[in-house]
């Protein structure tokens, strides 16, 4: 999906600190380049999923796909 032809395709990543046990969760909407981010603790499933859902829940209708570097993820945003 390199064309960026629609709103709703998101790309996520985590940036891990070398000096501490924390990470930064980032998600970017590919067409609009809207960025959502949150500082999280260690990179665990729980520490990534809960903040991800928190950040995207208010705009859940604009979330069609979510892709991370290590594969696809489909958060349950209700």
PDB file with one MODEL, atoms N, CA, C and O in Angstrom:
MODEL        1
ATOM      1  N   UNK A   1       0.829  -1.175   0.000  1.00  0.00           N
ATOM      2  CA  UNK A   1       0.000   0.000   0.000  1.00  0.00           C
ATOM      3  C   UNK A   1       0.877   1.244   0.000  1.00  0.00           C
ATOM      4  O   UNK A   1       0.849   2.006   0.966  1.00  0.00           O
ATOM      5  N   UNK A   2       1.639   1.468  -1.031  1.00  0.00           N
ATOM      6  CA  UNK A   2       2.528   2.603  -1.129  1.00  0.00           C
ATOM      7  C   UNK A   2       1.856   3.837  -1.717  1.00  0.00           C
ATOM      8  O   UNK A   2       2.442   4.920  -1.679  1.00  0.00           O
ATOM      9  N   UNK A   3       0.644   3.711  -2.262  1.00  0.00           N
ATOM     10  CA  UNK A   3       0.001   4.829  -2.932  1.00  0.00           C
ATOM     11  C   UNK A   3      -0.564   5.862  -1.965  1.00  0.00           C
ATOM     12  O   UNK A   3      -0.736   7.019  -2.350  1.00  0.00           O
ATOM     13  N   UNK A   4      -0.854   5.492  -0.746  1.00  0.00           N
ATOM     14  CA  UNK A   4      -1.413   6.406   0.243  1.00  0.00           C
ATOM     15  C   UNK A   4      -2.656   7.101  -0.312  1.00  0.00           C
ATOM     16  O   UNK A   4      -2.789   8.321  -0.204  1.00  0.00           O
ATOM     17  N   UNK A   5      -3.549   6.341  -0.893  1.00  0.00           N
ATOM     18  CA  UNK A   5      -4.692   6.911  -1.590  1.00  0.00           C
ATOM     19  C   UNK A   5      -5.927   7.093  -0.710  1.00  0.00           C
ATOM     20  O   UNK A   5      -6.916   7.672  -1.160  1.00  0.00           O
ATOM     21  N   UNK A   6      -5.892   6.611   0.529  1.00  0.00           N
ATOM     22  CA  UNK A   6      -7.078   6.748   1.374  1.00  0.00           C
ATOM     23  C   UNK A   6      -6.670   7.033   2.824  1.00  0.00           C
ATOM     24  O   UNK A   6      -5.580   6.676   3.271  1.00  0.00           O
ATOM     25  N   UNK A   7      -7.565   7.672   3.516  1.00  0.00           N
ATOM     26  CA  UNK A   7      -7.391   7.902   4.949  1.00  0.00           C
ATOM     27  C   UNK A   7      -7.769   6.611   5.674  1.00  0.00           C
ATOM     28  O   UNK A   7      -8.773   5.983   5.336  1.00  0.00           O
ATOM     29  N   UNK A   8      -6.984   6.216   6.653  1.00  0.00           N
ATOM     30  CA  UNK A   8      -7.337   5.058   7.467  1.00  0.00           C
ATOM     31  C   UNK A   8      -6.297   3.971   7.523  1.00  0.00           C
ATOM     32  O   UNK A   8      -6.466   2.996   8.257  1.00  0.00           O
ATOM     33  N   UNK A   9      -5.218   4.109   6.763  1.00  0.00           N
ATOM     34  CA  UNK A   9      -4.140   3.120   6.803  1.00  0.00           C
ATOM     35  C   UNK A   9      -3.027   3.656   7.705  1.00  0.00           C
ATOM     36  O   UNK A   9      -2.399   4.671   7.404  1.00  0.00           O
ATOM     37  N   UNK A  10      -2.799   2.960   8.804  1.00  0.00           N
ATOM     38  CA  UNK A  10      -1.868   3.411   9.839  1.00  0.00           C
ATOM     39  C   UNK A  10      -0.615   2.550   9.864  1.00  0.00           C
ATOM     40  O   UNK A  10      -0.653   1.369   9.518  1.00  0.00           O
ATOM     41  N   UNK A  11       0.484   3.146  10.274  1.00  0.00           N
ATOM     42  CA  UNK A  11       1.755   2.449  10.429  1.00  0.00           C
ATOM     43  C   UNK A  11       2.265   2.712  11.839  1.00  0.00           C
ATOM     44  O   UNK A  11       2.336   3.862  12.271  1.00  0.00           O
ATOM     45  N   UNK A  12       2.617   1.660  12.549  1.00  0.00           N
ATOM     46  CA  UNK A  12       3.070   1.796  13.932  1.00  0.00           C
ATOM     47  C   UNK A  12       4.493   1.326  14.126  1.00  0.00           C
ATOM     48  O   UNK A  12       5.015   0.513  13.363  1.00  0.00           O
ATOM     49  N   UNK A  13       5.106   1.859  15.168  1.00  0.00           N
ATOM     50  CA  UNK A  13       6.477   1.469  15.501  1.00  0.00           C
ATOM     51  C   UNK A  13       6.724   1.774  16.969  1.00  0.00           C
ATOM     52  O   UNK A  13       6.007   2.566  17.581  1.00  0.00           O
ATOM     53  N   UNK A  14       7.739   1.142  17.519  1.00  0.00           N
ATOM     54  CA  UNK A  14       8.192   1.464  18.863  1.00  0.00           C
ATOM     55  C   UNK A  14       9.654   1.862  18.789  1.00  0.00           C
ATOM     56  O   UNK A  14      10.450   1.267  18.062  1.00  0.00           O
ATOM     57  N   UNK A  15       9.981   2.878  19.558  1.00  0.00           N
ATOM     58  CA  UNK A  15      11.366   3.341  19.667  1.00  0.00           C
ATOM     59  C   UNK A  15      11.798   3.015  21.079  1.00  0.00           C
ATOM     60  O   UNK A  15      11.201   3.495  22.043  1.00  0.00           O
ATOM     61  N   UNK A  16      12.836   2.200  21.208  1.00  0.00           N
ATOM     62  CA  UNK A  16      13.269   1.723  22.519  1.00  0.00           C
ATOM     63  C   UNK A  16      14.498   2.489  22.967  1.00  0.00           C
ATOM     64  O   UNK A  16      15.455   2.644  22.210  1.00  0.00           O
ATOM     65  N   UNK A  17      14.467   2.971  24.210  1.00  0.00           N
ATOM     66  CA  UNK A  17      15.574   3.723  24.777  1.00  0.00           C
ATOM     67  C   UNK A  17      16.722   2.790  25.141  1.00  0.00           C
ATOM     68  O   UNK A  17      16.506   1.707  25.685  1.00  0.00           O
ATOM     69  N   UNK A  18      17.942   3.218  24.836  1.00  0.00           N
ATOM     70  CA  UNK A  18      19.118   2.432  25.212  1.00  0.00           C
ATOM     71  C   UNK A  18      19.485   2.651  26.675  1.00  0.00           C
ATOM     72  O   UNK A  18      20.109   1.789  27.294  1.00  0.00           O
ATOM     73  N   UNK A  19      19.102   3.796  27.228  1.00  0.00           N
ATOM     74  CA  UNK A  19      19.535   4.139  28.579  1.00  0.00           C
ATOM     75  C   UNK A  19      18.532   3.745  29.665  1.00  0.00           C
ATOM     76  O   UNK A  19      18.860   3.790  30.850  1.00  0.00           O
ATOM     77  N   UNK A  20      17.316   3.361  29.276  1.00  0.00           N
ATOM     78  CA  UNK A  20      16.334   2.972  30.287  1.00  0.00           C
ATOM     79  C   UNK A  20      15.451   1.860  29.729  1.00  0.00           C
ATOM     80  O   UNK A  20      15.620   1.421  28.592  1.00  0.00           O
ATOM     81  N   UNK A  21      14.528   1.424  30.537  1.00  0.00           N
ATOM     82  CA  UNK A  21      13.641   0.335  30.124  1.00  0.00           C
ATOM     83  C   UNK A  21      12.301   0.882  29.652  1.00  0.00           C
ATOM     84  O   UNK A  21      11.252   0.329  29.984  1.00  0.00           O
ATOM     85  N   UNK A  22      12.327   1.951  28.887  1.00  0.00           N
ATOM     86  CA  UNK A  22      11.093   2.543  28.377  1.00  0.00           C
ATOM     87  C   UNK A  22      11.121   2.572  26.853  1.00  0.00           C
ATOM     88  O   UNK A  22      12.162   2.391  26.221  1.00  0.00           O
ATOM     89  N   UNK A  23       9.950   2.805  26.291  1.00  0.00           N
ATOM     90  CA  UNK A  23       9.834   2.868  24.835  1.00  0.00           C
ATOM     91  C   UNK A  23       8.829   3.958  24.472  1.00  0.00           C
ATOM     92  O   UNK A  23       8.062   4.427  25.314  1.00  0.00           O
ATOM     93  N   UNK A  24       8.851   4.340  23.226  1.00  0.00           N
ATOM     94  CA  UNK A  24       7.912   5.304  22.689  1.00  0.00           C
ATOM     95  C   UNK A  24       7.103   4.597  21.611  1.00  0.00           C
ATOM     96  O   UNK A  24       7.668   4.059  20.659  1.00  0.00           O
ATOM     97  N   UNK A  25       5.786   4.598  21.758  1.00  0.00           N
ATOM     98  CA  UNK A  25       4.882   4.002  20.772  1.00  0.00           C
ATOM     99  C   UNK A  25       4.445   5.101  19.821  1.00  0.00           C
ATOM    100  O   UNK A  25       3.943   6.136  20.261  1.00  0.00           O
ATOM    101  N   UNK A  26       4.628   4.892  18.519  1.00  0.00           N
ATOM    102  CA  UNK A  26       4.198   5.874  17.534  1.00  0.00           C
ATOM    103  C   UNK A  26       3.309   5.194  16.500  1.00  0.00           C
ATOM    104  O   UNK A  26       3.570   4.065  16.086  1.00  0.00           O
ATOM    105  N   UNK A  27       2.258   5.893  16.090  1.00  0.00           N
ATOM    106  CA  UNK A  27       1.402   5.447  14.987  1.00  0.00           C
ATOM    107  C   UNK A  27       1.134   6.654  14.098  1.00  0.00           C
ATOM    108  O   UNK A  27       0.817   7.739  14.585  1.00  0.00           O
ATOM    109  N   UNK A  28       1.262   6.455  12.796  1.00  0.00           N
ATOM    110  CA  UNK A  28       1.094   7.534  11.833  1.00  0.00           C
ATOM    111  C   UNK A  28       0.079   7.116  10.781  1.00  0.00           C
ATOM    112  O   UNK A  28       0.167   6.022  10.224  1.00  0.00           O
ATOM    113  N   UNK A  29      -0.878   7.986  10.514  1.00  0.00           N
ATOM    114  CA  UNK A  29      -1.820   7.745   9.430  1.00  0.00           C
ATOM    115  C   UNK A  29      -1.087   8.110   8.145  1.00  0.00           C
ATOM    116  O   UNK A  29      -0.601   9.232   8.005  1.00  0.00           O
ATOM    117  N   UNK A  30      -1.004   7.184   7.220  1.00  0.00           N
ATOM    118  CA  UNK A  30      -0.103   7.308   6.072  1.00  0.00           C
ATOM    119  C   UNK A  30      -0.440   8.452   5.116  1.00  0.00           C
ATOM    120  O   UNK A  30       0.477   9.083   4.590  1.00  0.00           O
ATOM    121  N   UNK A  31      -1.685   8.735   4.877  1.00  0.00           N
ATOM    122  CA  UNK A  31      -2.021   9.795   3.913  1.00  0.00           C
ATOM    123  C   UNK A  31      -1.942  11.186   4.550  1.00  0.00           C
ATOM    124  O   UNK A  31      -1.320  12.093   3.995  1.00  0.00           O
ATOM    125  N   UNK A  32      -2.568  11.348   5.702  1.00  0.00           N
ATOM    126  CA  UNK A  32      -2.612  12.667   6.345  1.00  0.00           C
ATOM    127  C   UNK A  32      -1.363  12.967   7.164  1.00  0.00           C
ATOM    128  O   UNK A  32      -1.103  14.126   7.487  1.00  0.00           O
ATOM    129  N   UNK A  33      -0.596  11.954   7.500  1.00  0.00           N
ATOM    130  CA  UNK A  33       0.591  12.000   8.370  1.00  0.00           C
ATOM    131  C   UNK A  33       0.251  12.403   9.809  1.00  0.00           C
ATOM    132  O   UNK A  33       1.113  12.897  10.536  1.00  0.00           O
ATOM    133  N   UNK A  34      -0.998  12.192  10.217  1.00  0.00           N
ATOM    134  CA  UNK A  34      -1.382  12.436  11.603  1.00  0.00           C
ATOM    135  C   UNK A  34      -0.584  11.485  12.498  1.00  0.00           C
ATOM    136  O   UNK A  34      -0.557  10.277  12.263  1.00  0.00           O
ATOM    137  N   UNK A  35       0.058  12.034  13.515  1.00  0.00           N
ATOM    138  CA  UNK A  35       0.902  11.256  14.416  1.00  0.00           C
ATOM    139  C   UNK A  35       0.248  11.180  15.784  1.00  0.00           C
ATOM    140  O   UNK A  35      -0.202  12.188  16.327  1.00  0.00           O
ATOM    141  N   UNK A  36       0.200   9.974  16.333  1.00  0.00           N
ATOM    142  CA  UNK A  36      -0.221   9.741  17.711  1.00  0.00           C
ATOM    143  C   UNK A  36       0.944   9.017  18.369  1.00  0.00           C
ATOM    144  O   UNK A  36       1.493   8.074  17.800  1.00  0.00           O
ATOM    145  N   UNK A  37       1.328   9.459  19.577  1.00  0.00           N
ATOM    146  CA  UNK A  37       2.409   8.763  20.262  1.00  0.00           C
ATOM    147  C   UNK A  37       2.214   8.800  21.761  1.00  0.00           C
ATOM    148  O   UNK A  37       1.508   9.650  22.304  1.00  0.00           O
ATOM    149  N   UNK A  38       2.872   7.839  22.418  1.00  0.00           N
ATOM    150  CA  UNK A  38       2.763   7.730  23.866  1.00  0.00           C
ATOM    151  C   UNK A  38       3.997   7.026  24.401  1.00  0.00           C
ATOM    152  O   UNK A  38       4.467   6.043  23.827  1.00  0.00           O
ATOM    153  N   UNK A  39       4.517   7.544  25.512  1.00  0.00           N
ATOM    154  CA  UNK A  39       5.622   6.887  26.206  1.00  0.00           C
ATOM    155  C   UNK A  39       5.053   5.684  26.948  1.00  0.00           C
ATOM    156  O   UNK A  39       4.052   5.795  27.655  1.00  0.00           O
ATOM    157  N   UNK A  40       5.696   4.543  26.782  1.00  0.00           N
ATOM    158  CA  UNK A  40       5.244   3.318  27.440  1.00  0.00           C
ATOM    159  C   UNK A  40       6.392   2.728  28.241  1.00  0.00           C
ATOM    160  O   UNK A  40       7.539   3.151  28.094  1.00  0.00           O
ATOM    161  N   UNK A  41       6.093   1.774  29.066  1.00  0.00           N
ATOM    162  CA  UNK A  41       7.129   1.061  29.809  1.00  0.00           C
ATOM    163  C   UNK A  41       7.851   0.092  28.884  1.00  0.00           C
ATOM    164  O   UNK A  41       8.041   0.373  27.701  1.00  0.00           O
ATOM    165  N   UNK A  42       8.240  -1.014  29.414  1.00  0.00           N
ATOM    166  CA  UNK A  42       8.891  -2.031  28.587  1.00  0.00           C
ATOM    167  C   UNK A  42       7.986  -2.405  27.421  1.00  0.00           C
ATOM    168  O   UNK A  42       6.762  -2.314  27.515  1.00  0.00           O
ATOM    169  N   UNK A  43       8.599  -2.824  26.327  1.00  0.00           N
ATOM    170  CA  UNK A  43       7.844  -3.202  25.127  1.00  0.00           C
ATOM    171  C   UNK A  43       7.257  -4.602  25.323  1.00  0.00           C
ATOM    172  O   UNK A  43       7.883  -5.613  25.005  1.00  0.00           O
ATOM    173  N   UNK A  44       6.038  -4.623  25.855  1.00  0.00           N
ATOM    174  CA  UNK A  44       5.295  -5.874  26.015  1.00  0.00           C
ATOM    175  C   UNK A  44       3.973  -5.726  25.279  1.00  0.00           C
ATOM    176  O   UNK A  44       3.566  -4.618  24.930  1.00  0.00           O
ATOM    177  N   UNK A  45       3.318  -6.831  25.051  1.00  0.00           N
ATOM    178  CA  UNK A  45       2.022  -6.812  24.365  1.00  0.00           C
ATOM    179  C   UNK A  45       1.042  -5.891  25.082  1.00  0.00           C
ATOM    180  O   UNK A  45       0.363  -5.084  24.445  1.00  0.00           O
ATOM    181  N   UNK A  46       0.968  -6.009  26.401  1.00  0.00           N
ATOM    182  CA  UNK A  46       0.038  -5.208  27.185  1.00  0.00           C
ATOM    183  C   UNK A  46       0.409  -3.729  27.154  1.00  0.00           C
ATOM    184  O   UNK A  46      -0.468  -2.872  27.042  1.00  0.00           O
ATOM    185  N   UNK A  47       1.706  -3.425  27.252  1.00  0.00           N
ATOM    186  CA  UNK A  47       2.158  -2.034  27.259  1.00  0.00           C
ATOM    187  C   UNK A  47       1.998  -1.366  25.901  1.00  0.00           C
ATOM    188  O   UNK A  47       1.997  -0.138  25.824  1.00  0.00           O
ATOM    189  N   UNK A  48       1.863  -2.132  24.839  1.00  0.00           N
ATOM    190  CA  UNK A  48       1.650  -1.561  23.512  1.00  0.00           C
ATOM    191  C   UNK A  48       0.153  -1.497  23.188  1.00  0.00           C
ATOM    192  O   UNK A  48      -0.327  -0.466  22.715  1.00  0.00           O
ATOM    193  N   UNK A  49      -0.577  -2.563  23.431  1.00  0.00           N
ATOM    194  CA  UNK A  49      -1.991  -2.622  23.027  1.00  0.00           C
ATOM    195  C   UNK A  49      -2.883  -1.620  23.752  1.00  0.00           C
ATOM    196  O   UNK A  49      -3.697  -0.952  23.115  1.00  0.00           O
ATOM    197  N   UNK A  50      -2.746  -1.503  25.065  1.00  0.00           N
ATOM    198  CA  UNK A  50      -3.626  -0.598  25.819  1.00  0.00           C
ATOM    199  C   UNK A  50      -3.450   0.863  25.390  1.00  0.00           C
ATOM    200  O   UNK A  50      -4.449   1.523  25.104  1.00  0.00           O
ATOM    201  N   UNK A  51      -2.221   1.396  25.333  1.00  0.00           N
ATOM    202  CA  UNK A  51      -2.067   2.782  24.860  1.00  0.00           C
ATOM    203  C   UNK A  51      -2.471   2.962  23.402  1.00  0.00           C
ATOM    204  O   UNK A  51      -2.974   4.023  23.031  1.00  0.00           O
ATOM    205  N   UNK A  52      -2.262   1.961  22.582  1.00  0.00           N
ATOM    206  CA  UNK A  52      -2.658   2.034  21.176  1.00  0.00           C
ATOM    207  C   UNK A  52      -4.171   2.201  21.064  1.00  0.00           C
ATOM    208  O   UNK A  52      -4.659   3.056  20.324  1.00  0.00           O
ATOM    209  N   UNK A  53      -4.892   1.390  21.793  1.00  0.00           N
ATOM    210  CA  UNK A  53      -6.349   1.483  21.789  1.00  0.00           C
ATOM    211  C   UNK A  53      -6.811   2.825  22.367  1.00  0.00           C
ATOM    212  O   UNK A  53      -7.759   3.425  21.861  1.00  0.00           O
ATOM    213  N   UNK A  54      -6.147   3.292  23.420  1.00  0.00           N
ATOM    214  CA  UNK A  54      -6.491   4.580  24.041  1.00  0.00           C
ATOM    215  C   UNK A  54      -6.334   5.729  23.046  1.00  0.00           C
ATOM    216  O   UNK A  54      -7.199   6.602  22.971  1.00  0.00           O
ATOM    217  N   UNK A  55      -5.259   5.738  22.297  1.00  0.00           N
ATOM    218  CA  UNK A  55      -4.982   6.821  21.352  1.00  0.00           C
ATOM    219  C   UNK A  55      -5.909   6.792  20.136  1.00  0.00           C
ATOM    220  O   UNK A  55      -6.283   7.843  19.615  1.00  0.00           O
ATOM    221  N   UNK A  56      -6.279   5.597  19.687  1.00  0.00           N
ATOM    222  CA  UNK A  56      -7.058   5.491  18.450  1.00  0.00           C
ATOM    223  C   UNK A  56      -8.566   5.373  18.666  1.00  0.00           C
ATOM    224  O   UNK A  56      -9.333   5.545  17.718  1.00  0.00           O
ATOM    225  N   UNK A  57      -8.998   5.090  19.868  1.00  0.00           N
ATOM    226  CA  UNK A  57     -10.433   4.907  20.124  1.00  0.00           C
ATOM    227  C   UNK A  57     -11.268   6.122  19.700  1.00  0.00           C
ATOM    228  O   UNK A  57     -12.321   5.929  19.092  1.00  0.00           O
ATOM    229  N   UNK A  58     -10.851   7.367  19.990  1.00  0.00           N
ATOM    230  CA  UNK A  58     -11.671   8.512  19.575  1.00  0.00           C
ATOM    231  C   UNK A  58     -11.817   8.666  18.056  1.00  0.00           C
ATOM    232  O   UNK A  58     -12.746   9.322  17.588  1.00  0.00           O
ATOM    233  N   UNK A  59     -10.915   8.071  17.297  1.00  0.00           N
ATOM    234  CA  UNK A  59     -10.971   8.192  15.833  1.00  0.00           C
ATOM    235  C   UNK A  59     -11.099   6.826  15.173  1.00  0.00           C
ATOM    236  O   UNK A  59     -10.618   6.624  14.058  1.00  0.00           O
ATOM    237  N   UNK A  60     -11.739   5.901  15.851  1.00  0.00           N
ATOM    238  CA  UNK A  60     -11.777   4.512  15.384  1.00  0.00           C
ATOM    239  C   UNK A  60     -12.358   4.347  13.982  1.00  0.00           C
ATOM    240  O   UNK A  60     -12.019   3.389  13.287  1.00  0.00           O
ATOM    241  N   UNK A  61     -13.228   5.264  13.552  1.00  0.00           N
ATOM    242  CA  UNK A  61     -13.790   5.156  12.200  1.00  0.00           C
ATOM    243  C   UNK A  61     -12.756   5.476  11.127  1.00  0.00           C
ATOM    244  O   UNK A  61     -12.953   5.154   9.955  1.00  0.00           O
ATOM    245  N   UNK A  62     -11.662   6.105  11.523  1.00  0.00           N
ATOM    246  CA  UNK A  62     -10.591   6.418  10.581  1.00  0.00           C
ATOM    247  C   UNK A  62      -9.437   5.405  10.672  1.00  0.00           C
ATOM    248  O   UNK A  62      -8.340   5.670  10.180  1.00  0.00           O
ATOM    249  N   UNK A  63      -9.682   4.261  11.293  1.00  0.00           N
ATOM    250  CA  UNK A  63      -8.668   3.208  11.388  1.00  0.00           C
ATOM    251  C   UNK A  63      -9.149   2.013  10.576  1.00  0.00           C
ATOM    252  O   UNK A  63     -10.013   1.258  11.024  1.00  0.00           O
ATOM    253  N   UNK A  64      -8.595   1.843   9.392  1.00  0.00           N
ATOM    254  CA  UNK A  64      -8.964   0.718   8.527  1.00  0.00           C
ATOM    255  C   UNK A  64      -7.942  -0.402   8.625  1.00  0.00           C
ATOM    256  O   UNK A  64      -8.309  -1.571   8.737  1.00  0.00           O
ATOM    257  N   UNK A  65      -6.654  -0.050   8.584  1.00  0.00           N
ATOM    258  CA  UNK A  65      -5.585  -1.044   8.717  1.00  0.00           C
ATOM    259  C   UNK A  65      -4.518  -0.501   9.650  1.00  0.00           C
ATOM    260  O   UNK A  65      -4.356   0.710   9.801  1.00  0.00           O
ATOM    261  N   UNK A  66      -3.783  -1.433  10.280  1.00  0.00           N
ATOM    262  CA  UNK A  66      -2.673  -1.077  11.158  1.00  0.00           C
ATOM    263  C   UNK A  66      -1.528  -2.026  10.850  1.00  0.00           C
ATOM    264  O   UNK A  66      -1.684  -3.242  10.958  1.00  0.00           O
ATOM    265  N   UNK A  67      -0.385  -1.486  10.471  1.00  0.00           N
ATOM    266  CA  UNK A  67       0.779  -2.293  10.135  1.00  0.00           C
ATOM    267  C   UNK A  67       1.948  -1.893  11.022  1.00  0.00           C
ATOM    268  O   UNK A  67       2.242  -0.708  11.178  1.00  0.00           O
ATOM    269  N   UNK A  68       2.611  -2.886  11.601  1.00  0.00           N
ATOM    270  CA  UNK A  68       3.831  -2.671  12.376  1.00  0.00           C
ATOM    271  C   UNK A  68       4.987  -3.309  11.628  1.00  0.00           C
ATOM    272  O   UNK A  68       4.775  -4.147  10.751  1.00  0.00           O
ATOM    273  N   UNK A  69       6.195  -2.924  11.965  1.00  0.00           N
ATOM    274  CA  UNK A  69       7.382  -3.476  11.318  1.00  0.00           C
ATOM    275  C   UNK A  69       7.437  -4.997  11.372  1.00  0.00           C
ATOM    276  O   UNK A  69       7.903  -5.646  10.435  1.00  0.00           O
ATOM    277  N   UNK A  70       6.960  -5.555  12.473  1.00  0.00           N
ATOM    278  CA  UNK A  70       7.045  -7.000  12.649  1.00  0.00           C
ATOM    279  C   UNK A  70       5.784  -7.716  12.200  1.00  0.00           C
ATOM    280  O   UNK A  70       5.569  -8.870  12.572  1.00  0.00           O
ATOM    281  N   UNK A  71       4.949  -7.059  11.411  1.00  0.00           N
ATOM    282  CA  UNK A  71       3.745  -7.712  10.918  1.00  0.00           C
ATOM    283  C   UNK A  71       2.525  -6.858  11.131  1.00  0.00           C
ATOM    284  O   UNK A  71       2.624  -5.717  11.580  1.00  0.00           O
ATOM    285  N   UNK A  72       1.373  -7.407  10.808  1.00  0.00           N
ATOM    286  CA  UNK A  72       0.115  -6.667  10.922  1.00  0.00           C
ATOM    287  C   UNK A  72      -0.499  -6.893  12.293  1.00  0.00           C
ATOM    288  O   UNK A  72      -0.327  -7.946  12.907  1.00  0.00           O
ATOM    289  N   UNK A  73      -1.208  -5.893  12.753  1.00  0.00           N
ATOM    290  CA  UNK A  73      -1.894  -5.980  14.045  1.00  0.00           C
ATOM    291  C   UNK A  73      -3.291  -5.400  13.855  1.00  0.00           C
ATOM    292  O   UNK A  73      -3.482  -4.434  13.117  1.00  0.00           O
ATOM    293  N   UNK A  74      -4.247  -5.993  14.521  1.00  0.00           N
ATOM    294  CA  UNK A  74      -5.619  -5.489  14.444  1.00  0.00           C
ATOM    295  C   UNK A  74      -6.116  -5.223  15.845  1.00  0.00           C
ATOM    296  O   UNK A  74      -6.725  -6.103  16.455  1.00  0.00           O
ATOM    297  N   UNK A  75      -5.872  -4.020  16.381  1.00  0.00           N
ATOM    298  CA  UNK A  75      -6.343  -3.732  17.738  1.00  0.00           C
ATOM    299  C   UNK A  75      -7.853  -3.727  17.810  1.00  0.00           C
ATOM    300  O   UNK A  75      -8.527  -3.344  16.854  1.00  0.00           O
ATOM    301  N   UNK A  76      -8.384  -4.153  18.944  1.00  0.00           N
ATOM    302  CA  UNK A  76      -9.826  -4.205  19.155  1.00  0.00           C
ATOM    303  C   UNK A  76     -10.258  -2.870  19.741  1.00  0.00           C
ATOM    304  O   UNK A  76     -10.253  -2.694  20.959  1.00  0.00           O
ATOM    305  N   UNK A  77     -10.634  -1.925  18.878  1.00  0.00           N
ATOM    306  CA  UNK A  77     -11.016  -0.596  19.328  1.00  0.00           C
ATOM    307  C   UNK A  77     -12.545  -0.529  19.314  1.00  0.00           C
ATOM    308  O   UNK A  77     -13.170  -0.536  18.253  1.00  0.00           O
ATOM    309  N   UNK A  78     -13.123  -0.465  20.489  1.00  0.00           N
ATOM    310  CA  UNK A  78     -14.589  -0.455  20.606  1.00  0.00           C
ATOM    311  C   UNK A  78     -15.086   0.883  21.057  1.00  0.00           C
ATOM    312  O   UNK A  78     -16.293   1.075  21.209  1.00  0.00           O
TER     313      UNK A  78
ENDMDL
END
